[in-house]
Amino acid sequence: MKEFIRRFEILIIALLVIWGSVFMLKMAYLSVWISTLICIAYLAAIYAYLRIRYDLRVPLSMMVLVYLTVALDGFGNLFGLYNRKFAYIQYDEFTHTAAPALAMPVIVWLLRSVMARFGYRLPLALVTFFAITVSFTVSGFYEIIELWDDKYMWPQPGMRIHGPYDTPNDLQCDLLGMIIGGVIAYYLIRRKEGKQPQTA
């Protein structure tokens, strides 16, 4: 199985990227129950790929954090929270801040683990910075997906992009969440590694 994955690795990665992109495109219109099933299947596929190809065991707690990023969107749709404003923040701003914050520990851990498999030992602060830049790129791609949906797939613009400041405001909240999540991930990983016994 490992040899099969190695031989068709580019194709497998491409399929995972397409699957994730289509899911992000349709996620806003799915019920929380359907998006949960798709998300669990997607995470299981990624887990299997990393486990078989790189012998990486992603902790269950990390997978739960990624699921929570999808659940925030699903419950927002279920209870109509996207049309509501709480004090000074809209639910959309909350999710664009909370979701990256929840995902950052996973991305920092995963990036560091994969780099270690290839023999690269970078300072944790640098890995955290790279994780934030990679995540911000993904957030930018998500905003492009929203643009495609709003411009090409709906007869009336404005279904997903609400005004000229919606996209930059989303990216601003994304960046804030990534920085918060990155700092938390940095200190959690550093603390855990500091408790491990030193080997000669």
JOSUL-V521267 format. One record per residue. N is the residue number from 0. RES is the residue in one letter. BURIAL is 1 if it has 24 or more other ideal C-beta (glycine too) atoms within 12 Angstrom, else 0. Layout:
BEGIN
[[N;RES;BURIAL] [N;RES;BURIAL]]
END
This chain:
BEGIN
[[0;M;0] [1;K;0] [2;E;0] [3;F;0] [4;I;0] [5;R;0] [6;R;0] [7;F;0] [8;E;0] [9;I;0] [10;L;0] [11;I;1] [12;I;0] [13;A;0] [14;L;0] [15;L;1] [16;V;0] [17;I;0] [18;W;0] [19;G;1] [20;S;0] [21;V;0] [22;F;1] [23;M;1] [24;L;1] [25;K;1] [26;M;1] [27;A;1] [28;Y;0] [29;L;0] [30;S;0] [31;V;1] [32;W;0] [33;I;0] [34;S;1] [35;T;1] [36;L;0] [37;I;1] [38;C;1] [39;I;0] [40;A;0] [41;Y;1] [42;L;1] [43;A;0] [44;A;1] [45;I;1] [46;Y;1] [47;A;0] [48;Y;1] [49;L;1] [50;R;0] [51;I;0] [52;R;1] [53;Y;0] [54;D;0] [55;L;1] [56;R;0] [57;V;1] [58;P;0] [59;L;0] [60;S;0] [61;M;1] [62;M;1] [63;V;0] [64;L;1] [65;V;1] [66;Y;1] [67;L;1] [68;T;1] [69;V;1] [70;A;1] [71;L;1] [72;D;1] [73;G;1] [74;F;1] [75;G;1] [76;N;1] [77;L;0] [78;F;0] [79;G;0] [80;L;0] [81;Y;1] [82;N;0] [83;R;0] [84;K;0] [85;F;0] [86;A;0] [87;Y;0] [88;I;0] [89;Q;1] [90;Y;1] [91;D;1] [92;E;1] [93;F;1] [94;T;1] [95;H;1] [96;T;1] [97;A;1] [98;A;1] [99;P;1] [100;A;1] [101;L;1] [102;A;1] [103;M;1] [104;P;1] [105;V;1] [106;I;1] [107;V;1] [108;W;1] [109;L;1] [110;L;1] [111;R;1] [112;S;1] [113;V;1] [114;M;0] [115;A;0] [116;R;0] [117;F;0] [118;G;0] [119;Y;0] [120;R;0] [121;L;0] [122;P;0] [123;L;1] [124;A;0] [125;L;0] [126;V;1] [127;T;1] [128;F;1] [129;F;1] [130;A;1] [131;I;1] [132;T;0] [133;V;1] [134;S;1] [135;F;1] [136;T;0] [137;V;1] [138;S;1] [139;G;0] [140;F;0] [141;Y;1] [142;E;1] [143;I;0] [144;I;1] [145;E;1] [146;L;0] [147;W;0] [148;D;1] [149;D;1] [150;K;0] [151;Y;0] [152;M;0] [153;W;0] [154;P;0] [155;Q;0] [156;P;0] [157;G;0] [158;M;0] [159;R;1] [160;I;1] [161;H;0] [162;G;0] [163;P;0] [164;Y;0] [165;D;1] [166;T;1] [167;P;0] [168;N;0] [169;D;1] [170;L;1] [171;Q;0] [172;C;1] [173;D;1] [174;L;1] [175;L;1] [176;G;1] [177;M;1] [178;I;1] [179;I;1] [180;G;1] [181;G;1] [182;V;1] [183;I;1] [184;A;1] [185;Y;1] [186;Y;0] [187;L;1] [188;I;1] [189;R;0] [190;R;0] [191;K;0] [192;E;0] [193;G;0] [194;K;0] [195;Q;0] [196;P;0] [197;Q;0] [198;T;0] [199;A;0]]
END
